[in-house]
Amino acid sequence: MALSGDTAAGRLAIIAGGGLLPSYVAEAARAAGENPVIVALKDESDRRWEGYDHAIIGIGDFAALDSLLNRYSIGRVVMSGSVRRRPEWREVRPTLRILMKVPAAIRTLLSGGDDTVLQMVIRLIEGNGRRVVGAHEIAPDLLASVGPLGAVAPGDEDRRDISRAAEAAETLGRLDVGQGAVSIGGRVVALEGLEGTDDMLDRVAGLRAAGRISTRRRGVLVKLCKPQQDIRADLPAIGVSTVLNAGKAGLAGIAVEAGRSLVLDRAAVIRAADEAGLFVCGIDRGLPEWGLE
């Protein structure tokens, strides 16, 4: 049965950064009968939100965020989309409650690792009785499943590259640096940093064009959730652009963590991968051969 828009759990707010994910979450919420409020992050959110109750706030303006959540009687909050930069100290506008209850909050927001910062933001939002929920809880159809998603499956060499890149991605995640790695011929050639997945793949394409990487072996991109990550925020995600950039980098395919990664516009991703002859698959670190036997 459709919801009335303001559920017993409180109205839903979607904090929207860049990229497509906030739109998919908003559409899924509406399809479930929700009436979400969009909190668009200034200089990060890249779409117009006509038709939704919405406001634009600065990335470090917690006072404005708290006021907005109170105004709309928000009980649940979803954090979605990319954030390209940290706020400068002069942009951070805390509430009195934040200053009193979490004295190290501002220092963490300015200098902590990505996962540390996200956990702090979740604590700040939930400190007033609200609940932070994951994007996958609102739009569960976005979660990757185990095995190939399209017509192409990884071969033996691809599976070896998946294992190698997954080991690197897991180590990288433990360091709270990034979520992705590329392995070609069993050699890890790229690790994801602040630049993000698409720019990392562009770097791989440049290395291959310069002769630094074999043109005979194709390789694999793997994206994993950080082992310590709170899955309510910043799950690994791929979309059509990931597939296109993997193709430009000469890779054979992409593997993402099943149940802990998002596939945006799954039908378009599968279509693009099949047309390019690339595989896209979900893997599970708890299964033999990552679930690809």
N, C-alpha and C positions, 0 to 999 in steps of 0.2 A: 504494500500500500504506500502511496506517495506521502512524503512528509509535508507538514504545513509550511516549512521554510525556517521556522524557529523551533528546534526540537527541544525535548526535555533536557538534553545535554548542553543547551545553549546554542546560540547562533554561531555559524562557522565563519572564520576569517581566513583568507588566503594571503599570506605575505608573498608578493610576487617579485621575483628577481627577473633576470633576463632569460631568453630562450622560450621554447614552446611548452615546457612542462606546466607553468601556471595556467595556461589556457586549457590544457587537457584536464587538469584538476578541477577548474571552474566548471567546465562542461559536464564532467562526471558528477559533480555535486548537484548541479541543476537537474540532471537526468534522474537523480535520486530524490528529487523534491526539495533540496536545500535552497536557501536564498543567501548565497555567500556574499560577504563583504570583501572587496579586494583592497589590500594595502600595497600599493605599488611603490617600490623603492625608487627614489629619485636617482636619475642617471643610470639605472640598472634595468628596470622594467621597460620593454621595448614594444609594447602594444597598447592600443587604446581600449579603455574599459567601459565604453558606453553600454548602457543596459544593465550595469551592475552598480550597486552602491559602492563607491570607491573613493579613495583619497591617496594623495602622494605624500610620502614623508621621507625625510633624510635617513640615510642608513644607520646613523648613530643616534637618532632622535627618539629615545625611549620614552621621554615625557609625552611627546605627541602620540606615540603608539599606544601608551597606556590610556591616554584620554580618549582616543578613537575606539579602543576596545571596550571601554566603559560606556561610551555613547551608544554603541550598538548592542550592548548586553552580550558580548562575545563570550562563549563558554569553551570553544575549541579553536585551535589555531593550526594551520598547515603552513610549513615553510617550504617554498618551492622556487625553482629557478636558480640561475647562476648569479653570483656576486663577484664582480671583477676586482674590487679593491676594498681595502679596509678603511674605516673612517679615520680622518685626522683627529687628533685629540680635541681640537676646537669644535668639531662637529658632534661630539658625544654630549648629549643632553640627558643626563640621568634623572630619574625621579628621586625624591627624598628617600623613599623606601629602598631603592637600589643602593644608595649611598650608605644607609644604615645597616642593611642586612647583608650586603655583599661588598665589603670594602675593597676587594681586589678585582672587582668586575671590570673597571675601565682599563686597568693594566692588562688584564687577560684579553679584552677585546682588541686592544691595540697591538699586542705582541705575541699572543698565543698561536699555536698551530691551528689549522682549520677545524679539526675535530674538537679541540679544546674550546675554541671560540663558540662553535655550535652548541656544545653542551652548556656553556655559560649562558648563551642566549635562551636556550630552553628553560634553564633554571630561572632566569629573570622573568620570562613570560608566565611560567607556572607558579611563580611566587605569590600571585594574587588570586589563586584558586582556579585559574584556567587550566586547560589541558592541551598539550601539544600532541597532535596526531600526525602520522606519516602520510605522505602523498599516496602511498600504495593502499592505505586504508580507505581513502576516498575513491581512488581509481585503481582497483585491484587488477583490472584487465591489462594494465601496463607492465606488470611483473613478467620477467622472462621465465620461461619454462625449460626444463632439462631437454637437451637434444637439439638437433637442427631445426630451425624455424622455417626454412625454405627448402628448395629442391636440392641444394648442394650440401654435401656433408664433408667434414674434414677427413683427410687421408691419414696414413700412418705418420708421415713426416709432420703434418699439421698438428697431430695430437702430441708429438714430442715438443713442438714449439709451444703448444698450449701449456704443457706442464712447466716448461722452462719460464715462460713469461708469467705464468700464475705464481710461481715461486718468487719471482722478482716483484710482482705487484703486491703480494702479501707482505714481503719485507718492507717495501716502500710504504704500505699502509700502516704498518706498526710504527714507523717513524713519523706518521701524521704529515706526510708530504703530498702524496697523490694516490690515484687509484688504478692507473693503467701502465702497461709495459708492452713493448714489442720485442718479439724474438724472431730471428731469421736464421735458419739452419742451426738451431740450438744455441745461438748466441744472442744475448740480450743486447739490443742496439739502441733502445730509447726507453727512458723513464719519464712518466708524466710529472710535470712540476706546475708552477703557477700559470703557465701558458695555456693549459687545458689540452684536451684530447686532439682537437682538430689541428692546433698549431704543432703538437708533437708529431702528428702524422705528416704534416707539411715538412717538418724537419727530416723525417725519415725519407720522404721523397727527394729532398735535396741531397741527402747523403748518398742515395742510390744513384742519382743523376751525376754526382761527382765521382762515382766509382768507389766509394768507401764501403759500399754494401754490395754483395753478390747480386748480379742480375739473373742468375740461374735459380736461385732459391727465393721463394715468395715470402713466407713468414706470416705471423699472426699477431693481432692486437688482442690483449686480454685486459678486461676491466673487472676488478673485484671490490667488494665492500671492504673498508678497512676493518681488521679483526676487532678492534675496540670501538667501532663506530656505533653511535646511537642511530638506529635505522629509521628514526622519524625525520631525519634531515640528511640531505645531500647524498642520496643513494646514487650509485653509478648509473649513467643513462647514455643511451645511444639513439641516434635518429638517422634520417636519410643522409644528412651531411657527413656522419661518421662513415657510412658505407661508401659514399663517393670519395671521401678523402683516403680511406683505406685502399680503394682501387687505384687512386693516383699514386699512392706509395708503393704499389705493386704487390700488396699483401694478398694472401689466399683467403683470409677471412677474419672474423671477429668472434671472440668468445666472451660472454659476460656471465656473472654469477646468477644462477637461477634462484628465484625467490627473493633476491636481494639486489636486483638491478632492474632498471626500467627501460622498456623499448617504446619509444615515442612513435606513434603512427605505424603500428606493426605491419599493416598491409602494405604501406608504401615502402617500408624498410625491406620487407621480403621481396617485393617487386624489384626494387633497385638492386638488391643483392643477386637475385636470380638473373637479371639482365646483365650484370657485370661478371657473372660466374664466380661469385664469392659466397662463402658459407657464413651464416650467422647462427650461433648456437648458444644454448644455455648450459653451464657446467655447474657441478656440485662438488665442492671440495671434500665432502663426506662420503662420496661414492667411489668405487674402484674406477680408475681411468677417467675420473671426473664425470662419470655417468655417460661416457661416449663409447662404451664397448659395443 
